[in-house]
Amino acid sequence: MGSLAHPQFHMPFESRLNPHVDQARAHAKEWARQTGMFDDEYLEWPQRWSEEKFDQADFPLFIALTHPDADASELELVTDWHVALWFVDDLFLPLYRRDHDQESAAAQVERLMLFLPLDGLPRPLRPVNPVERAFAGLWTGTSATMSLVWRDRFVSSVRRFLDGVLWELDHVDHALTDLIEYLGARRDFGGLQFTAVLMEHAMGELHEHAVRRREFRTAVDAFVDAVSLHNDIVSYDREVDEGTVGNNGVEVARKALGLNRRDAAAVVNDLLTARVDTLAEAPAAVPPEAEQFVKSLQEALAGSYLWHELTGRFGQATARTLGRPCGLGTSAVYAFSGPLRGYSG
């Protein structure tokens, strides 16, 4: 069918690169190796978790572009958390899907949550796979600076992500055909709620009254929707190749509205543009103590757009790079290139 030509993306925000990106790259690869993410049993489900594929994806670059002000140790911590969840997203579904074993998948989710107790104290549990080792190793240090309320929000966001993986497992062969239902599920389960909560770890906990405000919730939802819808467009070709495109927003729009792929992508891009504009208006609406956090969401969205352009994770998408190299030793190229804006697909 040929690849999907990307529409022109609307991006009014600027991104910045964290200067510790190379250190985060070296750390993340070694950490993933130590947890067992490169073990032979995980290489074929799908074939994206060899060390070579890990380098091509450049997950630390995503974190460095979405957390430009984090110090070196914080950047490593946030990168490790995201790598763990990417591993779940890439490996969890295929491993259980092959045997249609939803019961074992659900049991694994319940076991993973045992490694994230609200008191932040380690439990006498022996981790037996890479994700359990990751959760066990990361949670004690992460939770140490969190209030109980903040821990609850964090743990709840991880739970929502894992429930989303289970939801996808249930729907992979029975894809949604209603666009509105899809958008709601994508917001709830896509993992970006976790990203937003974790951003506080570097910036400091937001007061509960600010987090509960409708205006703040609107800003976070706009960020989550925008990253998710943009990802749906960029990852469409890869998901077609993998046979998982049924729960991609472009495909849902195509079937629900009876469109061709190009017009379906245009519909999704219109929705994306509206969410970007909502986020643009958000800083003036939220409480003053949350204004800087919302501006950080704007920068993070621009950083996510740029990472999607530079990563090798999406195959054809990388043919439209900005001409900047990525990999160890290249951070200076970004440091002197000025602010990084959105791009045209």
Buried (B, 14 or more C-beta within 10 A) or exposed (E): EEBBEBBEBBBEBBBBBBBBBBBBBEBBBEBBBEBBBBEEEBBEBBEBBBEEBBBBBBBBBBBBBBBBEBEBEBBBBBBBBBBBBBBBBBBBBBBBBEEEBEEEBBEBBEBBBEBBBEEBEEEEEEBEBBBBBBBBBBBEEBBEEBEEEBBEBBBBBBBBBBBBBBBBBEBBEEBBEEBEEBBEBBBBBBBBBBBBBBBBBBBEBBEEEBBEBEBBEBBBBBBBBBBBBBBBBBBBBBBBEEEBBBBBBBBBBBBBEEBEBEBBBBBBBEBBBBBBBBBBEBBEBBBEEBBBBBBBBBBBBBBBBBBBBBBBBBBBBBEBBEEBEBEEEBBEEBEEEEEBBBBEB
